[in-house]
Amino acid sequence: MTAPRLAMCQFDYELPASAIAQVPIEPRDAARLLVDRGADAAPDHLTVSDLPSLLRDGDVVVLNETRVMAARLPLRKSSGGAVEVLLLEPFPAAETDAVGAGEGAWSALVRPSRRVRDGAELRSDRDPSLRVLMGARLDDQRRAVTVVVGDAPLVDASDAAKLDRAGEPPLPPYIDAEIARRGVADRASASSTADVSPHEALLARYQTVYARTGASAAAPTAGLHLTESLLADVRQQGIEVVTVDLTVGLGTFAPVIAEHASQHTMHAEHFSVPSATLRACGAAKRVVAVGTTTVRALESAARMHCDAGLGAASGAAPGAVSGRTDLFLRRGDEFRVVDALLTNFHLPRSSLLLLIDAFIGPRWRGLYESALAQGYRFLSFGDAMLLERSERS
């Protein structure tokens, strides 16, 4: 089957600045939830706290447990000029020579990149022990950089907590970091007697409550709505909760600037799906993914592990699947695993909106229009929707 030629103008819609959430709601599960009831019915308007009541016997809920690092580093050149480095991911040791970098090399977005020469050393005002050495340009967007904390290079993303003092949470550019920091800090101080700095409060809030592994350059934002008590309620209903790990990077948040979807290049991101998750999904009556990154991890695993017959009647016991994925789901693509999706509202002309279109068809536009009319809050700190996959015609 030939993929349809999709003009990106089909995925444009008017998003007022007033609809973009700047501060997350508290408690997390008080976020509004638009529940899709199909093409022939109006959506329901609930809250995320209602999610347990919307799940069914035989459901499996899948979470992306990736952890967000303080990846946005405000730094200075020796001349005093400001430079911002957004760390994406470390290079495997076997690839560092190929990019002309040594131990501790990362791919990064640098602003302003053109004004920073190769070999320049950048310093942090917040953490004098941290240095970033500029490397070569990797492509039109990314550069290689070497991160040094103290006397040792930062080699592994599992050590990303060493960035917390110097770095900021990697909020997307449509969120004003200062507004978010003040808002989160005010709410944190109102609900706790602990002395938490605005910096610490925002780092904690831009993180899921179940974050455990990896080090992402953005949050899997649908998961920001879930609380430990909500997940406990889900489990008490006998519904299994399992995990994947997809390291969120450019593949997820890079804008689509091409005029047609087929011209967009997806950057690969690392993912891992445990064998227990594959088994649970294969036995489930319905697989409910929390977030588009979870969808891409599961659907990538299904494509890489097709011989195991994931979700089929072969009875094969699939092993864990890991690797890198540049899976770009769009209209006409088959969903082999995921049946329902909890997700936020996404930017116009984004790869994430194309995934939603592939999942439920063009009725996404009516749902978005309804949400805007009802005053829903959009994007990373906004509200959510629960979608049921449409059968392909």
Secondary structure, DSSP 8 states (H G I E B T S, - for coil): ------BGGGG-----GGGB-SS--SSGGGSEEEE---TTS--EEEEGGGHHHH--TTEEEEEE-EEE---EEEEE-TTS-EEEEEEEEE--GGGTGGGT--TTEEEEEEETGGGS-TT-EEE-SS-TTEEEEEEEE-SSSEEEEEEEETTEE---GGGGGGGTTT-B----TTS-HHHHHHHHHHHHHHH-SS---HHHHHHHHTS-TT--EEEESS--GGGGG--HHHHHHHHHTT-EEEEEEE--SHHHH----SSBGGG-----EEEEE-HHHHHHHHH-SEEEEESHHHHHHHHHHHHHTGGGTTTSTT------EEEEE-----TT---SS--EEEEE---TT-HHHHHHHHHHGGGHHHHHHHHHHTT--BSTTS-EEEEE-----
